[in-house]
Amino acid sequence: MADNTKRNPLAADTEPTDDELGDVMREARDLAMLRKGQSDSWMRSMLVQAVADARARDTVVVHDAA
């Protein structure tokens, strides 16, 4: 029994189609990969800065007042 009424994707009792689910999952994946790339880039820059700070501290010569 085919229902020829227009499908309302916002209706509470409407199940998403496989294509709709696929689109949502692709968008979620793409956004997650973008955010992961941004996070990885930020972490790399923080690591570079931490290493530079540590090396700068190691080269500071402390003179005793004795």
N, C-alpha and C positions, 0 to 999 in steps of 0.2 A: 504494500500500500504506500505509494509515493505521495509525499506532501509537497504541493507546489507553492506553498507560502514562502515568502522571503525569510531567510534565516536571520535571526537577530543574535549576533555574537555576544551582545552584552546581557542577554536574558540569563537569569539565574540558572535555568535548567538546560542551557545550551552547552554541549560538550565541544571543545575545540577540535578542529580537524587536524589530521596529521601534518598537513602543510602549515597550518597556523602554529602548531607546536614546534615544528622545525624552524620556522622563522623566529620565534621567540627564543629558542635555544641557541640559534646562530647569533642573534643579537646579544644575548647574555654572554656567550663565549667570547665574542669580539670585544665587548666591554671589559670582561675579566682579563683578557690578554692585554688590552691597552693599559689597564690599571696595574697589572703585574709588571709590564715594561716600565711604567713610570716609577713604581716602587723599587724595582731592581736598579734603575738608574740613580734614584735617590740614595739607596743603600751603598752603591759603588762610590758615589761622591762623598758620603759620610765616612766610608772606610779610607778613602784617599786622604781626606782631611785628618782623620784620627792618626793615620800613619805619619803624616807630615808633622802633626803636633807632637807625637811621641819622639820622632827623630829630632825635632827642635829642642825638646827637653833634654835629650841625651847629649846634645852638643853644648849645653850651657855648663860653663865651668863655675863651680862654687868655690870661693876662696874662704878659708878659715880665718877667723879674726885673731887667731892665736899668734 
